Amino acid sequence: QVQLVDSGGGLVQAGGSLRLSCAASGRTFSFYAMGWFRQAPGKEREFVASISWSGESTYYEDSVKGRFTISRDNAKNTGYLQMNSLKPEDTAVYYCAARSTVRAGIWSPTIPNYWGQGTQVIVSS
């Protein structure tokens, strides 16, 4: 029903910024809550941020509050994660995710039913 392609990762120095994009295709993406997860080597996949279908409600994991901003442009079927003040501990593969029937919130990795392929973010000192 929905396909997600995430992009925008790369290598950046600590304190720098990256903007991740999540391009969606399929039916009525505007009605899907979406979010971002990340998985570092040796770690379980963890929640980063989510946003409601309208864009009015956003949620963040504590360690990224004030540094990351999730947004979406439903006219372009695209979601974004703006990452500022990056730290080495932000290094991970970042995954875009979505679900149509669940409200945005502090999501467990079991909640989304659509996933992007992942994009690598490496933050060096």
Residue pairs with C-beta under 8 A, 6 or more apart in sequence:
1 26
1 27
1 100
1 114
2 24
2 25
2 26
2 27
2 29
2 32
2 98
2 100
2 114
3 24
3 25
3 26
3 114
4 22
4 23
4 24
4 96
4 97
4 98
4 114
4 115
4 116
5 22
5 23
5 24
5 96
5 116
5 117
6 20
6 21
6 22
6 23
6 94
6 95
6 96
6 116
6 117
6 118
6 119
7 20
7 21
7 23
7 119
8 18
8 19
8 20
8 21
8 119
9 18
9 20
9 93
9 94
9 119
9 120
9 121
9 122
10 18
10 120
10 121
10 122
11 122
11 124
12 18
12 86
12 121
12 122
12 123
12 124
13 123
13 124
13 125
14 86
14 87
14 88
14 123
14 124
14 125
15 85
15 86
16 86
16 123
17 82
17 83
17 84
17 85
17 86
18 83
18 86
18 121
19 80
19 81
19 82
19 83
20 36
20 80
20 81
20 83
20 94
20 96
20 119
20 121
21 78
21 79
21 80
22 34
22 36
22 78
22 79
22 80
22 81
22 96
22 116
23 77
23 78
24 32
24 34
24 77
24 78
24 79
24 98
25 77
28 100
29 74
29 77
29 98
30 53
30 74
30 77
31 53
31 100
32 53
32 98
32 99
32 100
32 114
33 50
33 51
33 52
33 53
33 98
33 99
33 100
33 102
33 103
33 104
34 50
34 51
34 72
34 79
34 96
34 97
34 98
34 99
34 104
35 47
35 48
35 49
35 50
35 51
35 59
35 70
35 96
35 97
35 98
35 104
35 107
35 112
36 48
36 49
36 50
36 70
36 81
36 94
36 95
36 96
36 97
37 45
37 46
37 47
37 48
37 94
37 95
37 97
37 107
37 109
37 112
38 45
38 46
38 48
38 90
38 92
38 93
38 94
38 95
38 121
39 45
39 46
39 92
39 93
39 95
39 118
40 89
40 91
40 92
40 93
43 92
44 109
45 95
45 109
46 61
46 109
47 61
47 106
47 107
47 108
47 109
48 60
48 61
48 64
48 68
48 81
48 94
49 58
49 59
49 60
49 61
49 64
49 68
49 70
49 81
50 58
50 59
50 70
50 104
50 105
50 106
50 107
51 57
51 58
51 59
51 70
51 71
51 72
51 79
51 104
52 58
52 103
52 104
53 74
53 104
55 71
55 72
55 74
57 103
57 104
58 70
58 104
59 104
59 105
59 106
59 107
60 68
60 70
61 106
63 89
64 83
64 90
67 83
67 84
67 85
67 86
68 81
68 82
68 83
68 84
69 81
69 82
69 84
70 79
70 80
70 81
70 82
71 79
71 80
71 82
72 78
72 79
72 80
73 79
73 80
79 96
79 98
81 94
83 90
83 121
86 121
86 123
87 123
88 123
88 124
88 125
89 123
90 121
90 123
91 121
91 122
91 123
92 121
93 118
93 119
93 120
93 121
94 118
94 119
94 120
94 121
95 115
95 116
95 117
95 118
95 119
96 115
96 116
97 107
97 111
97 112
97 114
97 115
97 116
98 112
98 113
98 114
99 111
99 112
99 113
99 114
100 113
102 111
